[in-house]
Amino acid sequence: MHNLTNNLQHLMQNKGITSIDMASALSVSPELIVKLKNGDLNNPSLNTVIGISKHFGVSLEELVFGKLT
């Protein structure tokens, strides 16, 4: 999940999106987004990962395995 963590941080920073904004867009708690960004959540739900992918317009493969930074 290291790539997911790095990619999420990169995408959010580049778009100026806060954890609260991202959580609202995905209908999840801001704490979940913070845990994902910090690498403290090892098994995010597939729905969450798909939501992040769609929100930023990147493929699941790029988000989870790629290097977007």
ChimeraX commands (.cxc) that place a marker at each C-alpha (Angstrom):
marker #1 position 0.00,0.00,0.00 radius 0.5
marker #1 position 3.07,2.24,0.01 radius 0.5
marker #1 position 2.37,3.43,-3.54 radius 0.5
marker #1 position -1.27,4.11,-2.68 radius 0.5
marker #1 position -0.18,6.23,0.28 radius 0.5
marker #1 position 2.36,8.20,-1.74 radius 0.5
marker #1 position 0.04,8.62,-4.70 radius 0.5
marker #1 position -2.86,9.79,-2.54 radius 0.5
marker #1 position -0.64,12.34,-0.82 radius 0.5
marker #1 position 0.68,13.55,-4.18 radius 0.5
marker #1 position -2.74,13.82,-5.83 radius 0.5
marker #1 position -4.33,15.61,-2.89 radius 0.5
marker #1 position -1.44,18.05,-2.57 radius 0.5
marker #1 position -1.38,18.85,-6.29 radius 0.5
marker #1 position -5.12,19.48,-6.36 radius 0.5
marker #1 position -5.16,21.34,-3.02 radius 0.5
marker #1 position -7.65,18.89,-1.53 radius 0.5
marker #1 position -7.85,18.50,2.24 radius 0.5
marker #1 position -8.63,15.29,4.08 radius 0.5
marker #1 position -12.03,16.74,4.96 radius 0.5
marker #1 position -12.75,17.52,1.29 radius 0.5
marker #1 position -11.67,14.06,0.19 radius 0.5
marker #1 position -13.69,12.38,2.93 radius 0.5
marker #1 position -16.77,14.35,1.95 radius 0.5
marker #1 position -16.37,13.43,-1.72 radius 0.5
marker #1 position -16.10,9.73,-0.81 radius 0.5
marker #1 position -18.66,9.74,2.02 radius 0.5
marker #1 position -16.11,8.41,4.51 radius 0.5
marker #1 position -14.65,9.85,7.69 radius 0.5
marker #1 position -11.76,12.32,7.55 radius 0.5
marker #1 position -9.94,9.99,9.95 radius 0.5
marker #1 position -9.99,7.25,7.32 radius 0.5
marker #1 position -8.38,9.57,4.78 radius 0.5
marker #1 position -5.73,10.65,7.29 radius 0.5
marker #1 position -4.94,7.01,8.04 radius 0.5
marker #1 position -4.62,6.27,4.32 radius 0.5
marker #1 position -2.36,9.28,3.77 radius 0.5
marker #1 position -0.16,8.31,6.72 radius 0.5
marker #1 position 0.08,4.65,5.71 radius 0.5
marker #1 position -1.74,3.54,8.86 radius 0.5
marker #1 position -4.52,1.72,7.02 radius 0.5
marker #1 position -3.30,-1.48,5.39 radius 0.5
marker #1 position -6.58,-2.72,3.92 radius 0.5
marker #1 position -8.79,0.08,2.65 radius 0.5
marker #1 position -12.10,-1.04,1.18 radius 0.5
marker #1 position -12.27,-1.54,-2.55 radius 0.5
marker #1 position -15.06,1.05,-2.70 radius 0.5
marker #1 position -12.77,3.63,-1.12 radius 0.5
marker #1 position -9.92,2.91,-3.52 radius 0.5
marker #1 position -12.28,2.99,-6.51 radius 0.5
marker #1 position -13.72,6.29,-5.27 radius 0.5
marker #1 position -10.26,7.83,-5.01 radius 0.5
marker #1 position -9.39,6.55,-8.48 radius 0.5
marker #1 position -12.55,8.03,-10.01 radius 0.5
marker #1 position -12.22,11.31,-8.11 radius 0.5
marker #1 position -8.76,11.95,-9.53 radius 0.5
marker #1 position -9.33,10.34,-12.93 radius 0.5
marker #1 position -6.54,7.78,-12.61 radius 0.5
marker #1 position -6.75,4.04,-13.09 radius 0.5
marker #1 position -6.77,1.68,-10.12 radius 0.5
marker #1 position -3.51,0.23,-11.39 radius 0.5
marker #1 position -1.85,3.66,-11.45 radius 0.5
marker #1 position -3.21,4.58,-8.04 radius 0.5
marker #1 position -2.24,1.38,-6.26 radius 0.5
marker #1 position 0.85,0.20,-8.12 radius 0.5
marker #1 position 2.09,3.16,-10.13 radius 0.5
marker #1 position 4.26,6.08,-9.32 radius 0.5
marker #1 position 2.33,9.30,-9.86 radius 0.5
marker #1 position 4.85,11.54,-8.11 radius 0.5
marker link #1:1,2 radius 0.2
marker link #1:2,3 radius 0.2
marker link #1:3,4 radius 0.2
marker link #1:4,5 radius 0.2
marker link #1:5,6 radius 0.2
marker link #1:6,7 radius 0.2
marker link #1:7,8 radius 0.2
marker link #1:8,9 radius 0.2
marker link #1:9,10 radius 0.2
marker link #1:10,11 radius 0.2
marker link #1:11,12 radius 0.2
marker link #1:12,13 radius 0.2
marker link #1:13,14 radius 0.2
marker link #1:14,15 radius 0.2
marker link #1:15,16 radius 0.2
marker link #1:16,17 radius 0.2
marker link #1:17,18 radius 0.2
marker link #1:18,19 radius 0.2
marker link #1:19,20 radius 0.2
marker link #1:20,21 radius 0.2
marker link #1:21,22 radius 0.2
marker link #1:22,23 radius 0.2
marker link #1:23,24 radius 0.2
marker link #1:24,25 radius 0.2
marker link #1:25,26 radius 0.2
marker link #1:26,27 radius 0.2
marker link #1:27,28 radius 0.2
marker link #1:28,29 radius 0.2
marker link #1:29,30 radius 0.2
marker link #1:30,31 radius 0.2
marker link #1:31,32 radius 0.2
marker link #1:32,33 radius 0.2
marker link #1:33,34 radius 0.2
marker link #1:34,35 radius 0.2
marker link #1:35,36 radius 0.2
marker link #1:36,37 radius 0.2
marker link #1:37,38 radius 0.2
marker link #1:38,39 radius 0.2
marker link #1:39,40 radius 0.2
marker link #1:40,41 radius 0.2
marker link #1:41,42 radius 0.2
marker link #1:42,43 radius 0.2
marker link #1:43,44 radius 0.2
marker link #1:44,45 radius 0.2
marker link #1:45,46 radius 0.2
marker link #1:46,47 radius 0.2
marker link #1:47,48 radius 0.2
marker link #1:48,49 radius 0.2
marker link #1:49,50 radius 0.2
marker link #1:50,51 radius 0.2
marker link #1:51,52 radius 0.2
marker link #1:52,53 radius 0.2
marker link #1:53,54 radius 0.2
marker link #1:54,55 radius 0.2
marker link #1:55,56 radius 0.2
marker link #1:56,57 radius 0.2
marker link #1:57,58 radius 0.2
marker link #1:58,59 radius 0.2
marker link #1:59,60 radius 0.2
marker link #1:60,61 radius 0.2
marker link #1:61,62 radius 0.2
marker link #1:62,63 radius 0.2
marker link #1:63,64 radius 0.2
marker link #1:64,65 radius 0.2
marker link #1:65,66 radius 0.2
marker link #1:66,67 radius 0.2
marker link #1:67,68 radius 0.2
marker link #1:68,69 radius 0.2
view
